[in-house]
């Protein structure tokens, strides 16, 4: 395990993002459907008022993390906390 991941885990600051549709049809605390990869990439781009042109989630995440990680992590905390699984 990478030391920075272990430190984040031990400090309660680790956020796990699952892939392959693990959250498909799940809902957030406001009962909005959870986004899949492209949807999440678009939401993140919208967060910082960037045009989204189908870029990979990993690229959008990295670009935003480089310029405004605090805002992005606040977004994740609000959007991805207290989710409800699909039925």
ChimeraX attribute file (.defattr): number of C-alpha atoms within 10 A of each C-alpha:
attribute: neighborCount
match mode: 1-to-1
recipient: residues
	/A:1	6
	/A:2	6
	/A:3	8
	/A:4	10
	/A:5	13
	/A:6	13
	/A:7	13
	/A:8	12
	/A:9	12
	/A:10	10
	/A:11	9
	/A:12	9
	/A:13	11
	/A:14	13
	/A:15	14
	/A:16	7
	/A:17	9
	/A:18	10
	/A:19	10
	/A:20	8
	/A:21	12
	/A:22	12
	/A:23	18
	/A:24	14
	/A:25	15
	/A:26	17
	/A:27	19
	/A:28	17
	/A:29	14
	/A:30	11
	/A:31	10
	/A:32	13
	/A:33	16
	/A:34	22
	/A:35	20
	/A:36	18
	/A:37	16
	/A:38	16
	/A:39	13
	/A:40	16
	/A:41	22
	/A:42	21
	/A:43	17
	/A:44	21
	/A:45	21
	/A:46	12
	/A:47	13
	/A:48	13
	/A:49	9
	/A:50	13
	/A:51	10
	/A:52	15
	/A:53	10
	/A:54	11
	/A:55	13
	/A:56	14
	/A:57	18
	/A:58	10
	/A:59	11
	/A:60	20
	/A:61	16
	/A:62	11
	/A:63	13
	/A:64	18
	/A:65	14
	/A:66	8
	/A:67	11
	/A:68	11
	/A:69	14
	/A:70	11
	/A:71	15
	/A:72	18
	/A:73	13
	/A:74	11
	/A:75	15
	/A:76	14
	/A:77	12
	/A:78	14
	/A:79	17
	/A:80	18
	/A:81	12
	/A:82	12
	/A:83	18
	/A:84	18
	/A:85	13
	/A:86	12
	/A:87	5
